[in-house]
Amino acid sequence: MNLRIINGPNLDNIGEREPKIYGNTSLVDYFNSLKHNFTDINFSFINSHFESEIVSVLHASENQIDGIILNAGAYSHTSVAIRDAISAISVPVVLVHISNVYARENFRNNNIIAPVCKGIITGFGVESYKIAIQSFID
């Protein structure tokens, strides 16, 4: 199985950024543990601060990847372009958030990407990625 994990803006500094919200584990370390624990899965990892790059990666995933795990970060609340890119591909996308966005600021309650995704996992820390992987296995 081929899974692509796409991370949006401000996620490259997880482990240092607001540890009370995001924890102390860097995503690089966590993704290395995922590769170690899920040896039957071929992972590709992408982090981008640029909406257009995320859209391009989503489009390029068509017929190449079995599933996408997307943490769009703040773009979940603002990006019609990412929403439209997900709608345009047949690859299933599971949206993840490390924090429980619905327990934070009110503007985070408006998740415009979630309705076009296979599912959404939010609030389980970096383990949200593992839960998303499991959803593709099951």
The first five atom37 places (N, CA, C, CB, O) and aatype in JSON, in Angstrom:
{
  "aatype": [12, 2, 10, 1, 9, 9, 2, 7, 14, 2, 10, 3, 2, 9, 7, 6, 1, 6, 14, 11, 9, 18, 7, 2, 16, 15, 10, 19, 3, 18, 13, 2, 15, 10, 11, 8, 2, 13, 16, 3, 9, 2, 13, 15, 13, 9, 2, 15, 8, 13, 6, 15, 6, 9, 19, 15, 19, 10, 8, 0, 15, 6, 2, 5, 9, 3, 7, 9, 9, 10, 2, 0, 7, 0, 18, 15, 8, 16, 15, 19, 0, 9, 1, 3, 0, 9, 15, 0, 9, 15, 19, 14, 19, 19, 10, 19, 8, 9, 15, 2, 19, 18, 0, 1, 6, 2, 13, 1, 2, 2, 2, 9, 9, 0, 14, 19, 4, 11, 7, 9, 9, 16, 7, 13, 7, 19, 6, 15, 18, 11, 9, 0, 9, 5, 15, 13, 9, 3],
  "atom_mask": [
    [1, 1, 1, 1, 1],
    [1, 1, 1, 1, 1],
    [1, 1, 1, 1, 1],
    [1, 1, 1, 1, 1],
    [1, 1, 1, 1, 1],
    [1, 1, 1, 1, 1],
    [1, 1, 1, 1, 1],
    [1, 1, 1, 0, 1],
    [1, 1, 1, 1, 1],
    [1, 1, 1, 1, 1],
    [1, 1, 1, 1, 1],
    [1, 1, 1, 1, 1],
    [1, 1, 1, 1, 1],
    [1, 1, 1, 1, 1],
    [1, 1, 1, 0, 1],
    [1, 1, 1, 1, 1],
    [1, 1, 1, 1, 1],
    [1, 1, 1, 1, 1],
    [1, 1, 1, 1, 1],
    [1, 1, 1, 1, 1],
    [1, 1, 1, 1, 1],
    [1, 1, 1, 1, 1],
    [1, 1, 1, 0, 1],
    [1, 1, 1, 1, 1],
    [1, 1, 1, 1, 1],
    [1, 1, 1, 1, 1],
    [1, 1, 1, 1, 1],
    [1, 1, 1, 1, 1],
    [1, 1, 1, 1, 1],
    [1, 1, 1, 1, 1],
    [1, 1, 1, 1, 1],
    [1, 1, 1, 1, 1],
    [1, 1, 1, 1, 1],
    [1, 1, 1, 1, 1],
    [1, 1, 1, 1, 1],
    [1, 1, 1, 1, 1],
    [1, 1, 1, 1, 1],
    [1, 1, 1, 1, 1],
    [1, 1, 1, 1, 1],
    [1, 1, 1, 1, 1],
    [1, 1, 1, 1, 1],
    [1, 1, 1, 1, 1],
    [1, 1, 1, 1, 1],
    [1, 1, 1, 1, 1],
    [1, 1, 1, 1, 1],
    [1, 1, 1, 1, 1],
    [1, 1, 1, 1, 1],
    [1, 1, 1, 1, 1],
    [1, 1, 1, 1, 1],
    [1, 1, 1, 1, 1],
    [1, 1, 1, 1, 1],
    [1, 1, 1, 1, 1],
    [1, 1, 1, 1, 1],
    [1, 1, 1, 1, 1],
    [1, 1, 1, 1, 1],
    [1, 1, 1, 1, 1],
    [1, 1, 1, 1, 1],
    [1, 1, 1, 1, 1],
    [1, 1, 1, 1, 1],
    [1, 1, 1, 1, 1],
    [1, 1, 1, 1, 1],
    [1, 1, 1, 1, 1],
    [1, 1, 1, 1, 1],
    [1, 1, 1, 1, 1],
    [1, 1, 1, 1, 1],
    [1, 1, 1, 1, 1],
    [1, 1, 1, 0, 1],
    [1, 1, 1, 1, 1],
    [1, 1, 1, 1, 1],
    [1, 1, 1, 1, 1],
    [1, 1, 1, 1, 1],
    [1, 1, 1, 1, 1],
    [1, 1, 1, 0, 1],
    [1, 1, 1, 1, 1],
    [1, 1, 1, 1, 1],
    [1, 1, 1, 1, 1],
    [1, 1, 1, 1, 1],
    [1, 1, 1, 1, 1],
    [1, 1, 1, 1, 1],
    [1, 1, 1, 1, 1],
    [1, 1, 1, 1, 1],
    [1, 1, 1, 1, 1],
    [1, 1, 1, 1, 1],
    [1, 1, 1, 1, 1],
    [1, 1, 1, 1, 1],
    [1, 1, 1, 1, 1],
    [1, 1, 1, 1, 1],
    [1, 1, 1, 1, 1],
    [1, 1, 1, 1, 1],
    [1, 1, 1, 1, 1],
    [1, 1, 1, 1, 1],
    [1, 1, 1, 1, 1],
    [1, 1, 1, 1, 1],
    [1, 1, 1, 1, 1],
    [1, 1, 1, 1, 1],
    [1, 1, 1, 1, 1],
    [1, 1, 1, 1, 1],
    [1, 1, 1, 1, 1],
    [1, 1, 1, 1, 1],
    [1, 1, 1, 1, 1],
    [1, 1, 1, 1, 1],
    [1, 1, 1, 1, 1],
    [1, 1, 1, 1, 1],
    [1, 1, 1, 1, 1],
    [1, 1, 1, 1, 1],
    [1, 1, 1, 1, 1],
    [1, 1, 1, 1, 1],
    [1, 1, 1, 1, 1],
    [1, 1, 1, 1, 1],
    [1, 1, 1, 1, 1],
    [1, 1, 1, 1, 1],
    [1, 1, 1, 1, 1],
    [1, 1, 1, 1, 1],
    [1, 1, 1, 1, 1],
    [1, 1, 1, 1, 1],
    [1, 1, 1, 1, 1],
    [1, 1, 1, 1, 1],
    [1, 1, 1, 1, 1],
    [1, 1, 1, 0, 1],
    [1, 1, 1, 1, 1],
    [1, 1, 1, 1, 1],
    [1, 1, 1, 1, 1],
    [1, 1, 1, 0, 1],
    [1, 1, 1, 1, 1],
    [1, 1, 1, 0, 1],
    [1, 1, 1, 1, 1],
    [1, 1, 1, 1, 1],
    [1, 1, 1, 1, 1],
    [1, 1, 1, 1, 1],
    [1, 1, 1, 1, 1],
    [1, 1, 1, 1, 1],
    [1, 1, 1, 1, 1],
    [1, 1, 1, 1, 1],
    [1, 1, 1, 1, 1],
    [1, 1, 1, 1, 1],
    [1, 1, 1, 1, 1],
    [1, 1, 1, 1, 1],
    [1, 1, 1, 1, 1]
  ],
  "atom_positions": [
    [[0.84, -1.17, 0.0], [0.0, 0.0, 0.0], [0.89, 1.24, 0.0], [-0.96, 0.0, 1.22], [1.91, 1.28, 0.69]],
    [[0.49, 2.24, -0.77], [1.21, 3.49, -0.87], [0.37, 4.61, -0.26], [1.57, 3.82, -2.34], [-0.72, 4.91, -0.74]],
    [[0.89, 5.21, 0.8], [0.2, 6.32, 1.46], [1.07, 7.56, 1.42], [-0.15, 5.96, 2.91], [2.28, 7.51, 1.63]],
    [[0.43, 8.67, 1.15], [1.11, 9.95, 1.14], [0.59, 10.77, 2.32], [0.89, 10.71, -0.22], [-0.62, 10.9, 2.52]],
    [[1.51, 11.32, 3.09], [1.15, 12.21, 4.19], [1.56, 13.61, 3.79], [1.84, 11.78, 5.55], [2.73, 13.89, 3.5]],
    [[0.57, 14.5, 3.76], [0.79, 15.89, 3.37], [0.51, 16.76, 4.59], [-0.11, 16.3, 2.16], [-0.56, 16.7, 5.19]],
    [[1.48, 17.57, 4.93], [1.34, 18.51, 6.04], [1.4, 19.93, 5.51], [2.43, 18.29, 7.11], [2.24, 20.27, 4.68]],
    [[0.5, 20.75, 6.01], [0.43, 22.14, 5.59], [1.28, 23.06, 6.44], [0.0, 0.0, 0.0], [2.23, 22.61, 7.09]],
    [[0.94, 24.33, 6.43], [1.79, 25.35, 7.06], [1.91, 25.18, 8.57], [1.25, 26.71, 6.76], [0.98, 24.76, 9.26]],
    [[3.09, 25.55, 9.05], [3.41, 25.6, 10.48], [3.47, 24.24, 11.16], [2.39, 26.45, 11.19], [3.48, 24.16, 12.39]],
    [[3.52, 23.17, 10.39], [3.58, 21.84, 11.0], [5.0, 21.28, 11.03], [2.67, 20.89, 10.26], [5.25, 20.25, 11.64]],
    [[5.93, 21.95, 10.37], [7.31, 21.48, 10.37], [8.01, 21.74, 11.69], [8.08, 22.14, 9.25], [9.09, 21.19, 11.94]],
    [[7.42, 22.55, 12.56], [8.06, 22.83, 13.85], [7.31, 22.2, 15.02], [8.16, 24.33, 14.06], [7.47, 22.62, 16.17]],
    [[6.48, 21.18, 14.73], [5.82, 20.44, 15.81], [6.91, 19.79, 16.66], [4.83, 19.36, 15.23], [7.92, 19.31, 16.15]],
    [[6.7, 19.78, 17.95], [7.71, 19.32, 18.89], [8.36, 20.49, 19.6], [0.0, 0.0, 0.0], [8.87, 20.36, 20.72]],
    [[8.34, 21.64, 18.94], [8.86, 22.88, 19.52], [7.74, 23.9, 19.69], [9.98, 23.46, 18.64], [7.73, 24.67, 20.65]],
    [[6.83, 23.9, 18.75], [5.75, 24.89, 18.72], [4.64, 24.53, 19.71], [5.17, 25.0, 17.3], [4.09, 23.43, 19.64]],
    [[4.32, 25.41, 20.59], [3.2, 25.25, 21.52], [3.04, 23.81, 22.02], [1.91, 25.7, 20.85], [2.05, 23.15, 21.71]],
    [[4.02, 23.32, 22.8], [3.99, 21.92, 23.22], [2.76, 21.54, 24.03], [5.21, 21.62, 24.02], [2.38, 20.36, 24.06]],
    [[2.11, 22.5, 24.7], [0.89, 22.17, 25.45], [-0.24, 21.77, 24.51], [0.45, 23.36, 26.31], [-1.13, 21.02, 24.9]],
    [[-0.2, 22.25, 23.28], [-1.22, 21.91, 22.3], [-0.76, 20.74, 21.42], [-1.57, 23.13, 21.42], [-1.52, 19.81, 21.17]],
    [[0.49, 20.8, 20.96], [0.97, 19.87, 19.93], [1.92, 18.79, 20.44], [1.64, 20.63, 18.85], [2.29, 17.91, 19.67]],
    [[2.32, 18.83, 21.69], [3.22, 17.82, 22.23], [4.67, 18.14, 21.97], [0.0, 0.0, 0.0], [5.01, 19.19, 21.41]],
    [[5.54, 17.22, 22.39], [6.99, 17.43, 22.31], [7.67, 16.6, 21.24], [7.61, 17.12, 23.63], [8.89, 16.72, 21.05]],
    [[6.94, 15.78, 20.54], [7.52, 14.9, 19.52], [7.55, 15.61, 18.18], [6.74, 13.57, 19.42], [6.52, 16.13, 17.73]],
    [[8.71, 15.64, 17.55], [8.78, 16.25, 16.22], [8.11, 15.31, 15.22], [10.27, 16.53, 15.81], [8.08, 14.09, 15.41]],
    [[7.55, 15.89, 14.15], [6.93, 15.05, 13.14], [7.94, 14.18, 12.41], [6.18, 15.91, 12.13], [7.61, 13.07, 11.99]],
    [[9.17, 14.65, 12.27], [10.21, 13.82, 11.63], [10.43, 12.56, 12.46], [11.54, 14.61, 11.49], [10.46, 11.46, 11.91]],
    [[10.59, 12.71, 13.77], [10.77, 11.54, 14.63], [9.54, 10.64, 14.61], [11.07, 11.97, 16.07], [9.66, 9.41, 14.54]],
    [[8.37, 11.24, 14.66], [7.15, 10.44, 14.66], [6.98, 9.69, 13.34], [5.93, 11.34, 14.91], [6.62, 8.52, 13.35]],
    [[7.24, 10.34, 12.21], [7.1, 9.67, 10.92], [8.12, 8.55, 10.77], [7.25, 10.69, 9.78], [7.83, 7.53, 10.14]],
    [[9.31, 8.72, 11.32], [10.29, 7.62, 11.3], [9.77, 6.41, 12.08], [11.63, 8.08, 11.89], [9.99, 5.27, 11.67]],
    [[9.08, 6.66, 13.19], [8.5, 5.54, 13.95], [7.36, 4.89, 13.17], [7.99, 6.03, 15.32], [7.18, 3.67, 13.26]],
    [[6.6, 5.66, 12.41], [5.53, 5.08, 11.59], [6.12, 4.15, 10.54], [4.69, 6.18, 10.91], [5.61, 3.05, 10.32]],
    [[7.19, 4.59, 9.88], [7.85, 3.73, 8.88], [8.34, 2.44, 9.51], [9.03, 4.47, 8.21], [8.28, 1.38, 8.89]],
    [[8.83, 2.53, 10.74], [9.33, 1.36, 11.45], [8.19, 0.41, 11.84], [10.11, 1.79, 12.69], [8.35, -0.81, 11.79]],
    [[7.05, 0.97, 12.23], [5.93, 0.16, 12.71], [5.02, -0.36, 11.6], [5.11, 0.96, 13.67], [4.32, -1.36, 11.8]],
    [[5.01, 0.29, 10.46], [4.16, -0.12, 9.34], [5.05, -0.43, 8.14], [3.12, 1.0, 8.98], [5.07, 0.31, 7.16]],
    [[5.78, -1.53, 8.24], [6.78, -1.86, 7.21], [6.15, -2.29, 5.89], [7.68, -2.95, 7.72], [6.84, -2.29, 4.87]],
    [[4.88, -2.64, 5.88], [4.22, -3.05, 4.64], [3.68, -1.85, 3.84], [3.09, -4.01, 4.95], [3.12, -2.02, 2.76]],
    [[3.86, -0.67, 4.38], [3.34, 0.53, 3.72], [4.5, 1.36, 3.2], [2.46, 1.37, 4.69], [5.48, 1.6, 3.9]],
    [[4.37, 1.79, 1.95], [5.32, 2.73, 1.37], [4.79, 4.14, 1.62], [5.54, 2.46, -0.18], [3.73, 4.51, 1.11]],
    [[5.52, 4.9, 2.4], [5.11, 6.25, 2.76], [5.86, 7.28, 1.94], [5.32, 6.5, 4.24], [7.04, 7.1, 1.61]],
    [[5.18, 8.35, 1.61], [5.86, 9.55, 1.16], [5.34, 10.69, 2.04], [5.6, 9.84, -0.39], [4.16, 10.73, 2.38]],
    [[6.23, 11.59, 2.41], [5.91, 12.67, 3.32], [6.22, 14.0, 2.65], [6.68, 12.53, 4.66], [7.29, 14.19, 2.08]],
    [[5.28, 14.9, 2.74], [5.46, 16.21, 2.15], [4.99, 17.26, 3.15], [4.68, 16.34, 0.81], [3.92, 17.12, 3.75]],
    [[5.78, 18.31, 3.33], [5.38, 19.44, 4.15], [5.5, 20.69, 3.28], [6.24, 19.56, 5.45], [6.53, 20.91, 2.64]],
    [[4.45, 21.49, 3.27], [4.49, 22.71, 2.48], [3.73, 23.82, 3.18], [3.92, 22.47, 1.08], [2.68, 23.61, 3.78]],
    [[4.29, 25.0, 3.09], [3.62, 26.2, 3.59], [2.78, 26.84, 2.49], [4.65, 27.2, 4.13], [2.13, 27.86, 2.72]],
    [[2.81, 26.25, 1.28], [2.2, 26.88, 0.11], [0.97, 26.12, -0.36], [3.22, 26.98, -1.02], [1.05, 24.94, -0.7]],
    [[-0.14, 26.81, -0.38], [-1.41, 26.22, -0.81], [-1.29, 25.63, -2.21], [-2.52, 27.28, -0.77], [-1.78, 24.52, -2.45]],
    [[-0.67, 26.34, -3.13], [-0.57, 25.87, -4.51], [0.23, 24.57, -4.6], [0.08, 26.93, -5.38], [-0.1, 23.71, -5.42]],
    [[1.25, 24.43, -3.79], [2.04, 23.2, -3.8], [1.21, 22.02, -3.29], [3.32, 23.36, -2.95], [1.29, 20.92, -3.83]],
    [[0.42, 22.24, -2.25], [-0.44, 21.19, -1.73], [-1.46, 20.76, -2.79], [-1.17, 21.66, -0.44], [-1.71, 19.57, -2.96]],
    [[-2.03, 21.72, -3.49], [-2.96, 21.41, -4.57], [-2.27, 20.58, -5.65], [-3.54, 22.71, -5.19], [-2.83, 19.59, -6.12]],
    [[-1.07, 20.96, -6.03], [-0.32, 20.22, -7.05], [-0.02, 18.79, -6.61], [0.99, 20.94, -7.37], [-0.13, 17.85, -7.41]],
    [[0.35, 18.62, -5.35], [0.65, 17.28, -4.84], [-0.62, 16.42, -4.81], [1.28, 17.36, -3.42], [-0.57, 15.24, -5.12]],
    [[-1.73, 17.02, -4.44], [-3.0, 16.27, -4.46], [-3.31, 15.79, -5.87], [-4.16, 17.14, -3.92], [-3.63, 14.62, -6.07]],
    [[-3.22, 16.67, -6.85], [-3.48, 16.29, -8.24], [-2.5, 15.22, -8.72], [-3.41, 17.52, -9.15], [-2.9, 14.28, -9.42]],
    [[-1.24, 15.35, -8.37], [-0.22, 14.39, -8.82], [-0.39, 13.03, -8.17], [1.16, 14.92, -8.51], [0.2, 12.05, -8.62]],
    [[-1.19, 12.94, -7.12], [-1.4, 11.67, -6.42], [-2.36, 10.74, -7.16], [-1.92, 11.93, -5.03], [-2.37, 9.54, -6.91]],
    [[-3.16, 11.29, -8.05], [-4.15, 10.49, -8.79], [-3.46, 9.33, -9.5], [-4.92, 11.36, -9.8], [-2.48, 9.54, -10.22]],
    [[-3.96, 8.13, -9.32], [-3.44, 6.9, -9.92], [-2.02, 6.56, -9.48], [-3.48, 7.01, -11.42], [-1.37, 5.71, -10.1]],
    [[-1.52, 7.2, -8.45], [-0.17, 6.94, -7.95], [-0.17, 6.45, -6.51], [0.67, 8.19, -8.06], [0.75, 5.73, -6.1]],
    [[-1.17, 6.82, -5.75], [-1.21, 6.62, -4.31], [-2.53, 5.95, -3.94], [-1.03, 7.97, -3.54], [-3.56, 6.22, -4.55]],
    [[-2.48, 5.08, -2.93], [-3.71, 4.42, -2.47], [-4.52, 5.28, -1.52], [-3.38, 3.11, -1.8], [-5.74, 5.12, -1.43]],
    [[-3.88, 6.18, -0.82], [-4.58, 7.03, 0.13], [-3.71, 8.19, 0.55], [0.0, 0.0, 0.0], [-2.49, 8.13, 0.49]],
    [[-4.39, 9.25, 0.99], [-3.69, 10.45, 1.44], [-4.16, 10.78, 2.85], [-3.95, 11.65, 0.48], [-5.35, 10.75, 3.16]],
    [[-3.19, 11.09, 3.69], [-3.46, 11.62, 5.02], [-3.03, 13.08, 4.96], [-2.69, 10.8, 6.18], [-1.86, 13.39, 4.73]],
    [[-3.98, 13.96, 5.17], [-3.74, 15.39, 5.01], [-3.95, 16.11, 6.33], [-4.64, 15.98, 3.93], [-5.03, 16.05, 6.92]],
    [[-2.91, 16.8, 6.77], [-3.06, 17.76, 7.85], [-2.86, 19.12, 7.2], [-2.03, 17.51, 9.06], [-1.73, 19.58, 7.03]],
    [[-3.95, 19.74, 6.83], [-3.89, 21.0, 6.1], [-3.65, 22.19, 7.02], [-5.17, 21.22, 5.33], [-3.51, 23.32, 6.55]],
    [[-3.59, 21.94, 8.33], [-3.39, 23.03, 9.27], [-4.46, 24.09, 9.08], [0.0, 0.0, 0.0], [-5.63, 23.77, 8.91]],
    [[-4.05, 25.33, 9.12], [-5.0, 26.44, 9.01], [-5.75, 26.47, 7.69], [-4.28, 27.75, 9.2], [-6.83, 27.05, 7.61]],
    [[-5.18, 25.84, 6.65], [-5.88, 25.8, 5.37], [-7.21, 25.03, 5.45], [-4.98, 25.16, 4.32], [-8.07, 25.19, 4.59]],
    [[-7.37, 24.22, 6.47], [-8.65, 23.5, 6.64], [-9.81, 24.46, 6.79], [-8.58, 22.58, 7.86], [-10.95, 24.12, 6.48]],
    [[-9.53, 25.65, 7.25], [-10.57, 26.62, 7.55], [-10.72, 27.67, 6.46], [-10.28, 27.3, 8.86], [-11.64, 28.49, 6.5]],
    [[-9.82, 27.65, 5.47], [-9.81, 28.75, 4.5], [-9.67, 28.34, 3.04], [-8.7, 29.67, 4.84], [-9.99, 29.15, 2.17]],
    [[-9.21, 27.14, 2.74], [-8.78, 26.85, 1.38], [-9.84, 26.15, 0.52], [-7.55, 26.01, 1.41], [-10.03, 24.94, 0.6]],
    [[-10.5, 26.95, -0.27], [-11.41, 26.39, -1.27], [-10.6, 25.64, -2.32], [-12.27, 27.5, -1.93], [-11.08, 24.64, -2.86]],
    [[-9.4, 26.1, -2.62], [-8.56, 25.45, -3.62], [-8.19, 24.02, -3.21], [-7.29, 26.26, -3.86], [-8.25, 23.11, -4.04]],
    [[-7.81, 23.81, -1.96], [-7.5, 22.46, -1.5], [-8.75, 21.61, -1.48], [-6.85, 22.49, -0.1], [-8.71, 20.44, -1.86]],
    [[-9.85, 22.17, -1.05], [-11.13, 21.44, -1.06], [-11.45, 20.98, -2.49], [-12.28, 22.33, -0.5], [-11.81, 19.82, -2.7]],
    [[-11.33, 21.88, -3.46], [-11.63, 21.53, -4.84], [-10.67, 20.48, -5.39], [-11.59, 22.78, -5.71], [-11.08, 19.62, -6.17]],
    [[-9.4, 20.55, -4.99], [-8.43, 19.55, -5.45], [-8.78, 18.17, -4.91], [-7.01, 19.94, -5.01], [-8.66, 17.18, -5.63]],
    [[-9.22, 18.09, -3.66], [-9.63, 16.8, -3.09], [-10.85, 16.28, -3.84], [-9.94, 16.94, -1.57], [-10.94, 15.08, -4.14]],
    [[-11.78, 17.16, -4.14], [-12.99, 16.75, -4.87], [-12.67, 16.26, -6.28], [-13.97, 17.91, -4.95], [-13.41, 15.45, -6.84]],
    [[-11.58, 16.74, -6.85], [-11.23, 16.41, -8.23], [-10.5, 15.08, -8.39], [-10.38, 17.51, -8.8], [-10.34, 14.6, -9.51]],
    [[-10.06, 14.48, -7.28], [-9.32, 13.22, -7.38], [-10.14, 12.08, -6.79], [-7.96, 13.33, -6.67], [-11.05, 12.3, -5.99]],
    [[-9.8, 10.87, -7.19], [-10.51, 9.7, -6.66], [-9.77, 9.06, -5.49], [-10.7, 8.67, -7.76], [-10.3, 8.16, -4.84]],
    [[-8.59, 9.52, -5.21], [-7.81, 8.99, -4.09], [-8.5, 9.4, -2.78], [-6.31, 9.5, -4.13], [-8.77, 10.59, -2.59]],
    [[-8.77, 8.45, -1.88], [-9.39, 8.83, -0.61], [-8.43, 9.64, 0.26], [-9.87, 7.59, 0.15], [-7.24, 9.35, 0.34]],
    [[-9.0, 10.67, 0.91], [-8.22, 11.56, 1.77], [-8.81, 11.52, 3.17], [-8.21, 13.02, 1.22], [-10.01, 11.71, 3.36]],
    [[-7.96, 11.26, 4.16], [-8.35, 11.36, 5.55], [-7.68, 12.62, 6.1], [-7.95, 10.08, 6.38], [-6.46, 12.78, 6.04]],
    [[-8.51, 13.5, 6.64], [-8.03, 14.76, 7.2], [-7.69, 14.55, 8.67], [-9.08, 15.9, 7.02], [-8.5, 13.98, 9.41]],
    [[-6.51, 15.0, 9.09], [-6.13, 14.87, 10.49], [-5.78, 16.25, 11.05], [-4.94, 13.9, 10.65], [-5.31, 17.14, 10.35]],
    [[-6.02, 16.36, 12.34], [-5.54, 17.51, 13.11], [-4.97, 16.96, 14.4], [-6.7, 18.56, 13.38], [-5.57, 16.09, 15.03]],
    [[-3.83, 17.47, 14.79], [-3.17, 17.02, 16.01], [-3.97, 17.46, 17.23], [-1.74, 17.56, 16.08], [-4.17, 16.69, 18.17]],
    [[-4.42, 18.7, 17.22], [-5.21, 19.21, 18.34], [-6.7, 19.03, 18.03], [-4.9, 20.72, 18.61], [-7.09, 18.78, 16.89]],
    [[-7.51, 19.14, 19.06], [-8.96, 19.13, 18.85], [-9.36, 20.55, 18.45], [-9.74, 18.65, 20.15], [-9.59, 21.41, 19.3]],
    [[-9.44, 20.77, 17.15], [-9.71, 22.11, 16.66], [-11.07, 22.64, 17.12], [-9.64, 22.13, 15.14], [-11.27, 23.85, 17.18]],
    [[-11.99, 21.74, 17.45], [-13.33, 22.16, 17.88], [-13.36, 22.6, 19.34], [-14.32, 21.02, 17.66], [-14.38, 23.11, 19.81]],
    [[-12.26, 22.4, 20.05], [-12.15, 22.86, 21.44], [-11.28, 24.11, 21.54], [-11.57, 21.74, 22.33], [-10.93, 24.55, 22.64]],
    [[-10.94, 24.67, 20.4], [-10.07, 25.85, 20.37], [-10.86, 27.07, 19.93], [-8.86, 25.61, 19.43], [-12.06, 27.16, 20.19]],
    [[-10.23, 28.0, 19.28], [-10.89, 29.23, 18.86], [-12.06, 28.92, 17.92], [-9.89, 30.17, 18.17], [-12.03, 27.95, 17.16]],
    [[-13.09, 29.76, 17.99], [-14.3, 29.53, 17.21], [-14.05, 29.45, 15.7], [-15.29, 30.61, 17.49], [-14.72, 28.69, 15.01]],
    [[-13.1, 30.23, 15.18], [-12.87, 30.21, 13.74], [-12.4, 28.84, 13.25], [-11.85, 31.28, 13.36], [-12.55, 28.53, 12.07]],
    [[-11.84, 28.02, 14.15], [-11.39, 26.68, 13.76], [-12.54, 25.7, 13.61], [-10.4, 26.15, 14.78], [-12.35, 24.59, 13.1]],
    [[-13.73, 26.09, 14.04], [-14.9, 25.22, 13.89], [-15.38, 25.14, 12.45], [-16.02, 25.7, 14.77], [-16.12, 24.22, 12.1]],
    [[-14.98, 26.08, 11.62], [-15.39, 26.1, 10.22], [-14.36, 25.35, 9.39], [-15.56, 27.55, 9.71], [-13.4, 25.94, 8.9]],
    [[-14.56, 24.05, 9.22], [-13.62, 23.21, 8.48], [-14.23, 22.94, 7.11], [-13.31, 21.87, 9.24], [-15.09, 22.08, 6.96]],
    [[-13.76, 23.69, 6.11], [-14.38, 23.57, 4.79], [-13.86, 22.38, 3.99], [-14.16, 24.83, 4.0], [-14.44, 22.03, 2.96]],
    [[-12.77, 21.77, 4.44], [-12.2, 20.62, 3.74], [-12.84, 19.3, 4.18], [-10.69, 20.57, 3.96], [-12.99, 18.38, 3.37]],
    [[-13.22, 19.21, 5.43], [-13.73, 17.95, 5.99], [-14.86, 17.31, 5.18], [-14.22, 18.19, 7.39], [-14.84, 16.09, 5.02]],
    [[-15.84, 18.05, 4.67], [-16.95, 17.41, 3.96], [-16.56, 16.63, 2.7], [-17.94, 18.44, 3.6], [-17.32, 15.76, 2.26]],
    [[-15.4, 16.91, 2.12], [-15.01, 16.2, 0.89], [-13.98, 15.11, 1.18], [-14.45, 17.19, -0.13], [-13.43, 14.51, 0.25]],
    [[-13.72, 14.84, 2.45], [-12.76, 13.81, 2.84], [-13.48, 12.53, 3.23], [-11.88, 14.3, 4.0], [-14.66, 12.53, 3.59]],
    [[-12.74, 11.43, 3.16], [-13.25, 10.13, 3.6], [-13.62, 10.19, 5.08], [-12.21, 9.01, 3.36], [-14.61, 9.59, 5.5]],
    [[-12.84, 10.89, 5.86], [-13.08, 11.03, 7.3], [-12.17, 12.08, 7.87], [0.0, 0.0, 0.0], [-11.29, 12.61, 7.19]],
    [[-12.38, 12.38, 9.15], [-11.55, 13.35, 9.85], [-11.21, 12.81, 11.23], [-12.27, 14.73, 9.95], [-12.07, 12.26, 11.93]],
    [[-9.96, 12.97, 11.6], [-9.48, 12.54, 12.92], [-8.84, 13.76, 13.56], [-8.45, 11.33, 12.81], [-7.93, 14.37, 12.99]],
    [[-9.31, 14.12, 14.73], [-8.84, 15.34, 15.37], [-8.7, 15.15, 16.87], [-9.78, 16.51, 15.06], [-9.55, 14.55, 17.52]],
    [[-7.61, 15.68, 17.4], [-7.48, 15.76, 18.85], [-6.72, 14.65, 19.53], [0.0, 0.0, 0.0], [-6.69, 14.61, 20.76]],
    [[-6.09, 13.77, 18.79], [-5.36, 12.66, 19.41], [-3.85, 12.86, 19.35], [-5.73, 11.36, 18.74], [-3.09, 11.9, 19.4]],
    [[-3.43, 14.11, 19.24], [-2.0, 14.38, 19.15], [-1.45, 13.8, 17.86], [0.0, 0.0, 0.0], [-2.18, 13.61, 16.89]],
    [[-0.16, 13.52, 17.86], [0.45, 12.95, 16.65], [-0.1, 11.55, 16.35], [1.98, 12.89, 16.79], [0.03, 11.07, 15.23]],
    [[-0.71, 10.91, 17.34], [-1.32, 9.6, 17.11], [-2.48, 9.68, 16.11], [-1.82, 9.01, 18.43], [-2.93, 8.65, 15.61]],
    [[-2.96, 10.88, 15.83], [-4.0, 11.06, 14.81], [-3.55, 10.47, 13.47], [-4.35, 12.55, 14.64], [-4.37, 9.92, 12.73]],
    [[-2.26, 10.57, 13.16], [-1.73, 10.0, 11.92], [-1.84, 8.48, 11.94], [-0.26, 10.44, 11.7], [-2.23, 7.87, 10.94]],
    [[-1.49, 7.87, 13.05], [-1.56, 6.41, 13.18], [-3.0, 5.93, 13.03], [-0.99, 5.95, 14.55], [-3.25, 4.91, 12.38]],
    [[-3.93, 6.63, 13.61], [-5.35, 6.27, 13.49], [-5.77, 6.37, 12.02], [-6.24, 7.19, 14.38], [-6.51, 5.52, 11.52]],
    [[-5.31, 7.4, 11.33], [-5.63, 7.55, 9.92], [-5.05, 6.42, 9.08], [-5.12, 8.9, 9.41], [-5.71, 5.9, 8.18]],
    [[-3.82, 6.03, 9.38], [-3.2, 4.89, 8.68], [-4.04, 3.64, 8.89], [-1.75, 4.65, 9.16], [-4.33, 2.9, 7.95]],
    [[-4.42, 3.42, 10.13], [-5.23, 2.24, 10.46], [-6.54, 2.23, 9.68], [-5.52, 2.2, 11.97], [-7.04, 1.17, 9.32]],
    [[-7.11, 3.42, 9.42], [-8.36, 3.47, 8.67], [-8.18, 2.96, 7.24], [-8.9, 4.88, 8.65], [-9.12, 2.44, 6.65]],
    [[-6.99, 3.12, 6.67], [-6.72, 2.6, 5.34], [-6.47, 1.08, 5.37], [-5.53, 3.32, 4.73], [-6.81, 0.37, 4.43]],
    [[-5.88, 0.6, 6.44], [-5.6, -0.83, 6.58], [-6.89, -1.6, 6.79], [-4.63, -1.1, 7.74], [-7.09, -2.66, 6.2]],
    [[-7.77, -1.07, 7.63], [-9.03, -1.75, 7.94], [-10.0, -1.62, 6.78], [-9.65, -1.17, 9.21], [-11.12, -2.13, 6.86]]
  ]
}
